[in-house]
Amino acid sequence: FYDAEGAEIRDGDLETPRIFNYSELYVGSNGFHERELLGAGGFGRVYRAVLPSDGTVVAVKCVVERGEKSGISLEKTFMAELTAVAHLRHRNLVRLRGWCVHETQLLLVYDYMPGGSLDKILFRKPPLPWETRIKIIRGLAAALNYLHENLEAQIIHRDVKTSNVLLDSNFNARLGDFGLARWLEHDLVYITSSSSSSSSLSFKNRDFRLGETTRIGGTIGYLPPESFQRRNIASAKSDVFSFGIVLLEIVSGRRAVDLAYSDDQIVLLDWIRRLSDDDSLRSAVDSRLLSENEKQNQIMMELIKLGLLCTLHRPQSRPTMKWVMEILSPTSTTSHTNLPGLPSFLSHPPYISLSSSSGTSASRTMAAAVVSSQSSTATTTIYFTAEESEITASDSAPPNPTVVPLVETPRVISYEEIVAVTDNFSDSHRLAEVDFGTAYHGLLDGRHHVLIKRLGMKTCPALRVRFANEFRNMERLRHRNLVQLRGWCTEQGEMLVVYDYSATCLLSHVLQHQLLQWHQRYKIVKSLASAICYLHEEWDEQVIHRNITSSAIILDQDGNPRLGSFALAEFLTRNEQGNPHVVLDKRRSVRGIFGYISPEYSETAEATTMADVYSFGVVVLEVVTGQKAVDFRYRNALLIERVHQVLQRKNGCYKELVDGRLGGDYDEREMERVVSVGMACIRSDHNLRPSMRQIVSIMDGHDRSWLGKHKEKNLETRDEWRRRNEPALCLVRRIQALGI
């Protein structure tokens, strides 16, 4: 480490949601003046505001005034949205800055999106260029995949539509409005205050149940048909349907429901289904986009097919957002030109049937209209779905006022609390020696198992910078396979970082002292790839970890890996094209753990995603072989060198690498896939390594073309490998000469 000035740690440096003062929002929005109004809907109004403290432009969502009609129901919306978005961190989600509870008003504060909502520009002139539209589609797909796949609990948005897709200044899609969001495994239990006369709102812990997901919510035109069935449970496939409708809108340039067209074209989905049966999908493409470039025209028609696959009548027949992401990815190992065939839609019931406003059918359609009270477009025509089941839109609310949920974000934890939970850092609470310090276990607030990292050498300026970096970096990230920060402490000269903990073990320790079965090893590699892909491609900034090792990965009680040790991480802001800016640091030096550092990084000290890919490849080989990355009990101390020797001696037979303790009990195709990935990642030439997005796709089984193409390329000659890795080999020889 190079020496540096001591790091000053201030709460203002953090980006966690906070409680806003009502006065700053009132002043910033000019008293919520009509001139600052950005939009309005069934859940309230959204205003533009400039924070007096620092001039930051934000969007303030005024959800409800208590006491109004349906006020309690909208309070639930406020709580659902606050609880859902408080911890979300993704480049394609609108970031929550904080909230405010003032007398009868409930307000949410978000990042301001200068591009407005997608529906405001998609259907107007001039037309959005095709490159912008495909970027928006990919961004929305990435956001939903994150909600469905990459969090501890699966979040169902339930209101995906063009008016909820916001655009930043570079037309990057940001999904917002989580007022109807639900957890798949959990659901809100609304805790009521014992005193209904009290106007103040306190904070309580929240529990969740699945039952709430049976409530109908959303917008007609985007709601999946199963939403109108009795006892229906919202699932990720509900969001897939809504995404499919938005995809069709983007490619066709038409609204999901548009009364300006003739009766047979009012409902976009039904119209495009008929075109599909007539083999006339080209007619569905926005005529303003059709060009002489036939390849582009074909891609647009394939995307319409993808939209139809997402909107199939049976939820079980729809794809997952992960599969959609794979199809849309520009680096995908599969292609949207290889989509499965579409069924005949003649056997499908229409999504929406038009009816008159009289008779018994009108009363049934009115119920559907009530359900869609959140719809952004008022219409005079009444609709009902093809489902014959009766719709009940009533939602009985508890008579007592509900309370605002506790949003637990990383916080300052007092030294007194930490001393109490660790019994004054006693040996009985000590877990392990970690980077420049010691890890302890404790029970915070009587219910949270935490890991407390105590750094030694507390007066070292460089270590204080390292400490500040670690907790600043961790509080900005959220993924199911990343360690979650709970808080920190700098009292009495200490440097303490507190993480969530649940009977965890370091992967390095488990590989050496326990026997992991093959399915566990495969799960670790697959999950770790997802976490690193999130860091490289899915967050606002590109994160280069620079310290991916088996000692930086902990396994929870279910065997799920969580990547930590972010003290060396480098955050690169993205330019207008979404690519990271390269930051040149004249003082830069190589930082990381020997045995995991790529050859080009050791030569140039320039951190890149490919350096992380190399480190990941070393961990993959550790998981497969059960051996350490560096082990001086062997003459060839580096694992990579030993792997190269085995493969060259055995003519590239991957079986020779698998941990012998497994006794041959493993899936051969999975083994070949994992070893191929590991070998591709540790190529000395960084240009030949796959990206983490490609690795995620391969680990999902999309490897048919990749395996054959790369297996022969993975092996380097021994002379080539030794030439590119001479600095590392030289260091090994020096250490061995010292007899260490």
C-alpha positions in Angstrom: 0.0 0.0 0.0 1.2 3.5 -0.7 0.9 6.0 2.2 -2.0 8.5 2.1 -3.7 11.0 4.3 -6.1 9.7 6.9 -9.6 9.1 5.6 -12.3 11.4 7.0 -15.6 9.5 7.3 -18.8 11.5 7.1 -22.4 10.4 6.9 -22.8 12.8 3.9 -20.5 10.6 1.9 -22.9 7.7 1.9 -25.7 7.0 -0.6 -28.2 5.1 1.6 -31.8 6.4 1.6 -32.4 8.9 4.4 -35.3 10.7 6.0 -35.8 14.1 4.4 -37.1 17.2 6.2 -40.4 18.4 4.8 -39.3 22.0 4.6 -36.4 21.2 2.2 -38.8 19.4 -0.1 -41.4 22.1 0.1 -38.8 24.9 -0.6 -37.1 22.8 -3.4 -40.4 22.4 -5.2 -41.6 26.0 -4.8 -44.3 24.9 -2.4 -45.2 21.9 -4.7 -46.2 24.4 -7.4 -48.1 23.2 -10.4 -45.2 24.4 -12.5 -43.0 21.7 -11.0 -45.5 18.9 -11.6 -43.9 16.1 -13.5 -46.9 13.7 -13.6 -49.9 12.4 -11.7 -51.7 9.1 -11.3 -53.8 7.0 -9.1 -51.1 6.9 -6.4 -50.5 10.6 -6.2 -48.4 13.3 -7.8 -44.7 13.6 -8.7 -42.9 17.0 -8.5 -39.5 18.2 -9.5 -37.5 19.7 -6.7 -34.0 21.3 -6.2 -32.6 20.5 -2.8 -31.5 23.7 -1.1 -28.6 22.0 0.6 -26.6 21.1 -2.5 -28.7 22.0 -5.6 -29.4 18.3 -6.4 -32.4 17.9 -8.6 -34.8 15.1 -7.4 -38.3 13.8 -8.1 -40.7 13.9 -5.1 -43.6 11.5 -5.2 -46.4 12.6 -2.9 -48.2 9.3 -2.4 -51.2 10.2 -0.4 -52.8 12.5 2.1 -54.1 10.5 5.0 -57.8 10.8 5.5 -58.6 11.0 1.8 -60.7 8.4 0.2 -58.8 5.2 -0.1 -56.1 6.7 2.0 -55.3 3.6 3.9 -55.0 1.6 0.8 -52.5 4.1 -0.6 -50.6 4.1 2.6 -50.0 0.4 1.9 -48.7 1.4 -1.5 -46.3 3.8 0.1 -45.0 1.1 2.5 -44.7 -1.5 -0.2 -42.8 0.9 -2.4 -40.5 2.1 0.4 -39.8 -1.4 1.6 -39.2 -2.7 -2.0 -36.8 -0.1 -3.3 -34.8 1.0 -0.2 -32.1 -1.6 -0.8 -32.2 -2.0 -4.6 -29.0 -1.1 -6.4 -29.1 -1.5 -10.2 -28.2 0.8 -13.1 -31.7 0.2 -14.7 -33.7 1.0 -11.5 -34.6 4.5 -10.3 -32.7 5.1 -7.1 -34.5 6.0 -4.0 -32.8 8.9 -2.1 -35.1 8.9 0.9 -38.6 9.6 2.2 -40.5 12.0 4.4 -43.6 11.6 6.7 -45.1 14.9 7.4 -48.4 15.2 9.3 -50.9 13.7 6.8 -48.5 13.5 3.8 -46.3 10.6 2.7 -43.5 11.4 0.3 -40.8 9.4 -1.5 -37.7 11.1 -3.0 -36.1 9.6 -6.1 -33.3 10.5 -8.6 -34.7 12.9 -11.2 -34.9 11.4 -14.7 -34.5 14.3 -17.2 -35.6 12.1 -20.1 -39.1 11.7 -18.7 -41.2 8.5 -19.1 -41.0 6.3 -22.1 -44.6 6.8 -23.1 -44.1 10.5 -23.4 -41.5 10.1 -26.3 -42.2 6.7 -27.8 -45.5 7.6 -29.4 -44.5 11.1 -30.6 -42.5 12.6 -33.4 -39.7 12.4 -34.3 -39.4 8.7 -33.8 -36.9 7.2 -31.4 -34.0 5.7 -33.3 -33.8 1.9 -33.4 -30.5 1.9 -31.4 -32.1 3.8 -28.6 -35.1 1.4 -28.6 -33.0 -1.7 -28.3 -31.0 -0.1 -25.5 -34.2 0.6 -23.6 -35.5 -3.0 -24.2 -32.2 -4.5 -22.9 -32.2 -2.1 -19.9 -35.7 -3.0 -18.9 -35.0 -6.7 -19.2 -31.9 -6.3 -17.1 -33.9 -4.5 -14.3 -36.5 -7.3 -14.2 -33.9 -10.0 -14.2 -32.2 -8.4 -11.2 -35.5 -8.2 -9.3 -36.4 -11.8 -10.1 -33.0 -13.5 -9.9 -30.4 -11.5 -8.0 -31.9 -10.6 -4.7 -32.4 -12.5 -1.4 -36.2 -12.5 -2.0 -37.7 -12.4 -5.5 -39.5 -9.1 -6.1 -42.5 -9.0 -8.5 -43.1 -5.5 -9.8 -46.7 -6.1 -11.0 -46.9 -2.7 -12.8 -44.4 -2.8 -15.7 -45.6 -0.4 -18.4 -44.2 2.4 -20.6 -45.2 5.2 -18.2 -43.2 3.5 -15.4 -40.0 3.2 -17.6 -38.1 6.4 -17.0 -35.2 7.7 -19.1 -32.0 9.4 -18.0 -30.2 12.0 -20.0 -28.6 9.3 -22.1 -31.8 7.4 -22.7 -30.9 4.6 -20.4 -34.1 2.8 -19.1 -34.8 3.0 -15.4 -37.8 1.1 -14.0 -39.7 2.9 -11.3 -43.0 3.0 -9.4 -42.9 0.0 -7.0 -46.2 0.8 -5.4 -47.6 -2.7 -6.4 -44.4 -4.6 -5.8 -44.6 -7.9 -3.9 -42.2 -10.5 -2.7 -42.7 -14.0 -3.9 -41.9 -15.7 -0.6 -43.2 -13.0 1.6 -45.9 -10.3 1.8 -46.8 -7.3 3.9 -48.5 -7.8 7.3 -49.7 -4.4 8.2 -49.0 -3.6 11.8 -51.6 -1.3 13.2 -51.1 1.3 15.9 -52.8 0.7 19.2 -54.0 4.3 19.3 -56.0 5.4 16.3 -56.0 8.9 17.6 -52.3 9.5 17.2 -51.4 11.3 14.0 -47.7 10.5 14.2 -46.2 7.5 12.4 -43.7 5.3 14.1 -41.4 2.7 12.7 -41.8 -1.1 13.2 -40.3 -4.2 11.8 -42.1 -5.8 8.9 -43.1 -9.4 8.3 -44.2 -10.7 4.9 -46.7 -13.3 3.6 -47.5 -14.7 0.2 -51.2 -14.1 0.5 -51.0 -10.4 -0.5 -49.8 -11.3 -4.0 -53.3 -12.6 -4.8 -54.6 -9.0 -4.8 -55.3 -7.7 -8.3 -53.3 -4.7 -9.3 -51.8 -3.2 -12.4 -53.0 -1.5 -15.6 -55.4 -2.9 -18.3 -53.4 -3.6 -21.4 -50.4 -4.8 -19.3 -52.1 -7.1 -16.8 -51.6 -10.8 -17.6 -54.9 -12.7 -18.2 -54.5 -14.9 -15.1 -54.7 -11.7 -12.9 -58.5 -11.9 -13.2 -58.8 -15.4 -12.0 -59.9 -16.2 -8.5 -57.1 -17.0 -6.0 -54.5 -16.1 -8.6 -51.0 -15.7 -7.2 -48.8 -13.1 -8.9 -45.5 -14.6 -10.1 -42.5 -13.5 -12.1 -44.4 -14.7 -15.2 -46.8 -11.8 -14.5 -43.9 -9.3 -15.0 -42.8 -11.3 -18.1 -46.2 -10.7 -19.7 -46.1 -7.0 -19.0 -42.5 -6.8 -20.3 -43.7 -8.5 -23.5 -46.4 -5.9 -24.0 -43.9 -3.0 -23.5 -41.6 -4.8 -26.0 -44.4 -4.9 -28.6 -45.1 -1.2 -27.9 -41.5 -0.2 -28.5 -41.1 -2.2 -31.7 -44.5 -1.3 -33.1 -44.6 2.3 -31.9 -48.2 1.8 -30.8 -49.9 1.9 -27.4 -51.1 -1.3 -25.7 -54.7 0.0 -26.0 -55.4 2.8 -28.4 -58.9 4.0 -29.2 -57.6 6.0 -32.2 -57.6 2.7 -34.3 -60.4 0.7 -35.7 -62.0 -1.9 -33.4 -59.9 -4.8 -34.7 -56.7 -2.9 -33.9 -57.5 -1.2 -30.6 -55.8 -3.9 -28.5 -52.2 -4.2 -29.6 -51.6 -7.8 -28.5 -54.7 -9.2 -30.2 -53.9 -7.4 -33.4 -50.3 -8.6 -33.5 -51.4 -12.2 -32.7 -53.7 -12.1 -35.8 -50.8 -10.8 -37.9 -48.7 -13.7 -36.7 -51.3 -16.2 -37.8 -51.4 -14.5 -41.2 -47.6 -14.5 -41.4 -47.6 -10.7 -41.7 -45.5 -9.7 -38.7 -43.7 -7.1 -40.8 -46.8 -5.0 -40.7 -46.5 -4.8 -36.9 -43.1 -3.0 -37.1 -43.1 0.8 -36.7 -43.2 1.9 -40.3 -41.0 4.8 -39.4 -38.2 2.3 -38.6 -38.4 0.1 -41.7 -35.3 0.7 -43.9 -33.4 -0.8 -46.7 -31.3 -2.6 -44.1 -33.1 -6.0 -44.3 -31.0 -7.4 -41.4 -32.3 -4.7 -39.1 -35.9 -5.3 -40.3 -35.5 -9.0 -39.6 -34.2 -8.3 -36.0 -37.3 -6.1 -35.3 -39.6 -8.9 -36.5 -37.7 -11.4 -34.3 -38.2 -9.1 -31.3 -41.9 -9.0 -32.0 -41.8 -12.8 -31.9 -40.0 -12.5 -28.5 -42.8 -10.2 -27.3 -45.4 -12.8 -28.4 -43.5 -15.5 -26.5 -43.5 -13.4 -23.4 -47.3 -12.8 -23.7 -48.4 -16.4 -24.2 -51.7 -17.1 -22.5 -50.5 -19.8 -20.1 -47.9 -18.5 -17.6 -46.0 -21.8 -17.6 -45.3 -21.3 -21.4 -43.7 -17.9 -21.0 -39.9 -17.7 -20.7 -38.0 -16.3 -17.7 -36.4 -12.9 -17.7 -33.1 -14.6 -17.4 -33.7 -16.4 -20.7 -34.9 -13.2 -22.3 -31.7 -11.5 -21.1 -29.7 -14.2 -22.8 -31.5 -13.7 -26.0 -31.1 -9.9 -26.0 -27.5 -9.8 -24.9 -25.2 -8.6 -27.7 -22.5 -11.1 -26.4 -24.9 -13.9 -26.1 -23.9 -17.5 -27.1 -27.4 -17.9 -28.4 -29.3 -15.6 -30.8 -32.7 -14.1 -31.1 -32.8 -15.6 -34.6 -33.0 -19.0 -33.0 -36.3 -18.4 -31.1 -38.7 -21.3 -30.7 -41.7 -21.3 -33.1 -44.9 -19.4 -32.3 -48.1 -21.3 -31.8 -51.3 -20.6 -33.7 -53.2 -17.9 -31.7 -56.6 -19.0 -33.2 -57.0 -21.3 -30.2 -56.1 -18.5 -27.7 -58.9 -16.5 -26.2 -58.6 -12.7 -27.0 -56.7 -10.7 -24.4 -59.5 -8.1 -24.3 -63.0 -8.3 -25.8 -64.9 -5.1 -26.6 -68.3 -4.9 -25.2 -71.2 -2.4 -25.1 -71.9 -0.3 -22.0 -75.3 -1.9 -21.3 -76.5 -5.2 -20.0 -75.0 -7.7 -17.7 -71.7 -7.7 -19.5 -71.3 -4.0 -18.7 -71.4 -4.7 -15.0 -68.7 -7.3 -15.3 -66.5 -5.0 -17.4 -67.0 -2.2 -14.9 -65.2 -4.4 -12.3 -62.2 -4.7 -14.6 -62.3 -0.9 -15.1 -62.2 -0.5 -11.3 -59.2 -2.7 -11.0 -57.4 -0.6 -13.5 -58.0 2.6 -11.7 -54.3 3.2 -11.8 -54.3 3.4 -15.6 -52.6 6.4 -16.9 -55.0 6.8 -19.8 -58.7 7.4 -19.3 -61.0 5.8 -21.9 -64.7 5.8 -22.7 -64.8 2.2 -23.8 -65.1 -0.5 -21.2 -63.2 -3.7 -21.5 -63.3 -7.1 -19.9 -60.9 -10.0 -20.2 -61.7 -13.4 -21.8 -61.6 -15.1 -18.5 -65.1 -16.1 -17.3 -64.4 -16.0 -13.6 -66.0 -13.3 -11.5 -63.7 -10.4 -10.5 -63.7 -9.1 -7.0 -61.9 -5.8 -6.8 -62.8 -4.9 -3.2 -59.9 -4.7 -0.8 -61.0 -4.5 2.8 -58.5 -2.3 4.7 -57.8 -2.5 8.4 -59.7 0.1 10.4 -56.7 1.3 12.3 -53.9 3.5 10.7 -50.9 1.6 9.6 -47.3 2.4 10.4 -44.3 3.1 8.2 -41.9 0.1 7.8 -38.5 0.3 9.2 -35.9 0.6 6.4 -32.7 -0.9 7.8 -29.8 0.7 5.9 -26.2 0.6 6.9 -25.6 2.9 9.9 -23.1 4.1 12.5 -22.9 1.5 15.3 -21.6 2.7 18.6 -18.5 1.3 20.1 -20.4 0.4 23.2 -22.8 -1.8 21.2 -19.9 -3.7 19.5 -18.1 -4.2 22.8 -21.3 -5.7 24.3 -22.0 -8.1 21.4 -18.4 -9.3 21.2 -17.9 -9.5 25.0 -15.2 -7.0 24.7 -13.6 -8.8 21.7 -13.2 -12.0 23.7 -11.5 -15.1 22.2 -14.9 -17.0 22.4 -16.3 -14.6 19.8 -13.2 -14.6 17.5 -13.7 -16.2 14.1 -10.6 -15.8 12.1 -7.7 -13.5 11.1 -8.6 -11.5 8.0 -7.0 -8.8 5.9 -5.0 -6.7 8.3 -7.2 -7.5 11.3 -9.5 -10.0 13.1 -13.1 -11.1 12.6 -15.5 -11.5 15.4 -19.1 -12.9 15.7 -21.9 -11.1 17.6 -25.7 -10.8 17.9 -26.7 -7.2 17.2 -30.0 -5.8 18.5 -30.7 -9.2 19.9 -31.6 -10.7 16.5 -29.0 -10.0 13.8 -26.0 -12.3 13.6 -23.1 -10.1 12.5 -19.5 -10.5 11.5 -17.4 -7.6 12.9 -14.1 -6.9 11.1 -11.6 -5.1 13.4 -8.6 -3.7 11.6 -5.2 -3.5 13.3 -2.5 -0.9 12.8 -5.2 1.7 13.4 -2.8 4.7 13.0 -1.7 3.7 9.5 -3.1 6.3 7.0 -3.3 3.8 4.1 -5.3 1.3 6.2 -7.7 4.0 7.2 -8.3 4.8 3.5 -8.7 1.1 2.9 -11.3 0.9 5.8 -13.2 3.9 4.5 -13.3 2.5 1.0 -14.6 -0.9 2.1 -17.7 0.3 3.9 -18.4 3.1 1.3 -18.3 0.6 -1.5 -20.3 -2.2 0.2 -23.2 0.1 1.2 -23.7 1.0 -2.5 -24.2 -2.6 -3.8 -27.0 -5.1 -3.4 -26.9 -8.7 -4.8 -27.8 -12.0 -3.2 -24.2 -13.2 -3.7 -22.5 -10.2 -2.2 -21.8 -9.8 1.5 -24.3 -7.2 2.9 -23.0 -4.3 5.0 -24.9 -3.6 8.3 -22.8 -0.7 9.7 -19.4 0.6 10.9 -17.8 2.3 13.9 -14.9 4.8 14.1 -15.1 5.7 17.8 -12.0 5.6 20.0 -9.7 5.4 17.0 -11.2 2.0 16.1 -11.9 0.8 12.5 -14.8 -1.6 12.7 -16.9 -2.8 9.8 -20.1 -4.9 10.5 -21.5 -7.4 8.0 -24.5 -9.7 8.1 -23.4 -13.2 9.2 -25.1 -16.6 9.4 -22.9 -19.5 10.4 -20.6 -18.8 7.6 -17.3 -20.3 6.6 -14.6 -19.0 4.2 -14.6 -21.0 0.9 -10.8 -21.4 1.2 -11.3 -23.1 4.6 -14.2 -25.4 3.4 -12.2 -26.5 0.3 -9.3 -27.7 2.5 -11.1 -29.1 5.5 -14.5 -30.3 4.3 -15.8 -32.3 1.3 -18.1 -30.3 -1.0 -20.2 -32.4 -3.3 -20.1 -31.6 -7.0 -23.6 -30.0 -7.1 -22.4 -27.6 -4.3 -19.3 -26.7 -6.2 -21.2 -26.0 -9.4 -23.6 -23.8 -7.5 -20.7 -21.8 -6.0 -19.1 -21.2 -9.4 -22.5 -20.2 -11.0 -23.5 -17.9 -8.2 -20.1 -16.2 -8.0 -20.2 -15.5 -11.8 -23.6 -13.8 -11.4 -22.3 -11.6 -8.6 -19.2 -10.5 -10.6 -21.3 -9.9 -13.7 -23.5 -7.6 -11.6 -20.3 -5.6 -10.5 -19.0 -5.4 -14.1 -22.2 -4.7 -16.1 -25.3 -4.1 -14.0 -24.6 -1.4 -11.5 -24.5 2.4 -12.1 -20.7 2.3 -12.1 -18.4 -0.4 -13.3 -16.8 -2.1 -10.3 -13.4 -3.8 -10.6 -13.1 -5.9 -7.5 -9.3 -6.6 -7.6 -9.4 -9.1 -4.8 -11.4 -12.1 -5.9 -10.0 -15.0 -4.0 -11.3 -18.1 -2.2 -10.7 -16.2 1.1 -12.9 -13.3 0.0 -15.9 -15.6 -0.4 -18.0 -16.9 2.4 -20.5 -19.6 2.3 -23.7 -19.2 4.3 -25.5 -22.0 6.0 -27.2 -23.1 2.8 -24.0 -23.2 0.9 -24.6 -20.0 -1.1 -21.4 -18.0 -1.8 -21.1 -14.3 -0.9 -18.3 -12.2 -2.2 -16.8 -9.7 0.2 -13.4 -7.9 0.7 -14.2 -4.7 -1.3 -11.4 -2.6 0.2 -9.4 -2.7 -3.1 -12.4 -2.3 -5.4 -12.2 0.4 -8.0 -15.4 2.2 -9.2 -15.4 3.6 -12.7 -18.1 6.0 -13.8 -19.8 5.3 -17.2 -19.8 7.7 -20.2 -22.8 8.5 -22.3 -22.6 5.1 -24.1 -22.6 3.3 -20.8 -18.9 2.4 -21.1 -16.6 3.0 -18.1 -14.2 5.9 -18.1 -10.6 4.9 -17.7 -9.0 6.5 -14.7 -5.3 6.9 -14.9 -3.6 7.1 -11.5 0.1 8.0 -11.6 0.6 6.4 -8.2 -1.1 3.2 -9.2 0.4 0.0 -8.0 -0.5 -3.7 -8.2 -2.9 -4.6 -5.4 -4.2 -8.0 -4.7 -3.3 -11.5 -3.5 -0.4 -13.4 -5.1 -1.6 -16.3 -7.1 -4.7 -14.5 -8.3 -3.2 -11.6 -10.1 -3.3 -11.7 -13.9 0.0 -11.3 -15.9 -1.1 -8.0 -17.6 -2.2 -6.5 -14.3 1.2 -7.3 -12.6 2.9 -5.6 -15.6 0.8 -2.5 -16.0 -1.1 -2.1 -12.7 -4.1 -1.2 -14.7 -7.2 -2.7 -13.2 -9.7 -4.1 -15.8 -12.6 -6.5 -15.8 -10.4 -9.0 -17.4 -8.1 -9.0 -14.4 -11.2 -10.0 -12.3 -12.0 -12.7 -14.8 -8.5 -14.1 -14.4 -8.9 -14.2 -10.6 -12.3 -15.8 -11.0 -10.7 -18.5 -13.2 -8.2 -19.3 -10.4 -11.0 -19.6 -7.9 -12.9 -21.9 -10.4 -9.8 -24.2 -10.5 -9.6 -24.2 -6.7 -13.2 -25.3 -6.5 -12.7 -28.1 -9.1 -9.4 -29.4 -7.7 -9.8 -28.7 -4.0 -6.3 -27.3 -4.0 -4.9 -23.9 -3.0 -4.0 -21.2 -5.5 -0.5 -21.1 -4.0 0.9 -24.0 -2.1 4.6 -24.2 -1.3 4.4 -27.9 -0.3 4.6 -28.5 -4.0 7.7 -27.7 -6.1 5.4 -26.0 -8.6 3.7 -23.8 -6.0 1.2 -22.1 -8.4 -2.0 -24.1 -9.0 -2.2 -22.7 -12.6 1.2 -24.2 -13.4 0.3 -27.6 -12.0 -3.0 -27.6 -14.0 -1.1 -26.8 -17.2 1.3 -29.6 -16.5 -1.5 -32.2 -15.8 -3.4 -31.3 -18.9 -0.4 -31.4 -21.2 0.7 -34.7 -19.7 -2.8 -36.2 -20.1 -3.5 -34.7 -23.5 -6.1 -32.2 -22.2 -8.1 -34.8 -20.1 -10.1 -32.6 -17.7 -11.0 -35.6 -15.5 -7.5 -35.6 -14.1 -8.1 -32.2 -12.5 -11.2 -33.1 -10.5 -10.8 -33.4 -6.7 -10.0 -37.1 -6.1 -12.1 -37.0 -2.8 -15.2 -37.0 -5.0 -14.5 -40.5 -6.2 -15.7 -39.7 -9.7 -19.1 -38.7 -8.4 -19.8 -35.7 -10.7 -21.8 -34.7 -13.8 -19.3 -35.0 -16.7 -20.9 -32.4 -18.9 -21.0 -29.9 -16.0 -17.4 -30.8 -15.1 -16.3 -30.1 -18.7 -18.2 -26.9 -18.8 -16.7 -25.6 -15.5 -13.1 -26.6 -16.3 -13.4 -25.1 -19.8 -14.6 -21.8 -18.3 -11.7 -21.9 -15.7 -9.1 -22.5 -18.4 -10.5 -19.8 -20.6 -10.4 -17.3 -17.8 -6.7 -17.9 -17.0 -5.4 -17.4 -20.5 -2.3 -15.2 -20.4 -3.7 -13.1 -23.3 -6.6 -11.2 -21.8 -8.2 -10.7 -25.2 -8.9 -14.4 -25.3 -10.8 -14.5 -22.0 -14.6 -14.5 -21.9 -16.6 -11.7 -20.3 -18.5 -12.4 -17.1 -21.8 -12.0 -19.1 -20.7 -14.8 -21.4 -19.6 -16.9 -18.4 -23.1 -16.5 -16.8 -24.7 -17.7 -20.0 -22.3 -20.7 -20.3 -23.0 -21.7 -16.7 -26.7 -21.6 -17.5 -26.1 -24.3 -20.1 -25.8 -22.2 -23.2 -22.5 -23.7 -24.2 -23.1 -25.9 -27.2 -21.2 -23.8 -29.7 -18.7 -22.4 -27.1 -17.3 -25.7 -25.7 -16.1 -27.0 -29.0 -14.7 -23.7 -30.1 -12.7 -22.9 -27.0 -11.5 -26.2 -25.6 -8.6 -26.4 -28.1 -7.8 -22.7 -27.6 -7.6 -22.9 -23.8 -4.3 -24.7 -23.6 -1.1 -22.6 -23.9 2.3 -24.2 -24.6 4.5 -24.5 -21.5 7.1 -22.1 -23.0 4.4 -19.5 -23.8 2.9 -19.7 -20.3 6.3 -19.5 -18.5 7.3 -16.5 -20.7 4.1 -14.5 -19.8 4.3 -15.5 -16.1 8.0 -15.1 -15.5 7.6 -12.4 -12.8 5.3 -14.7 -10.7 7.6 -17.7 -11.2 10.6 -15.6 -10.2 8.9 -14.6 -6.9 8.1 -18.3 -6.2 11.8 -19.2 -6.7 12.9 -16.4 -4.3 10.5 -17.5 -1.6 11.6 -21.2 -2.0 15.2 -20.1 -1.8 14.5 -18.5 1.6 13.1 -21.8 2.8 9.7 -20.3 3.6 
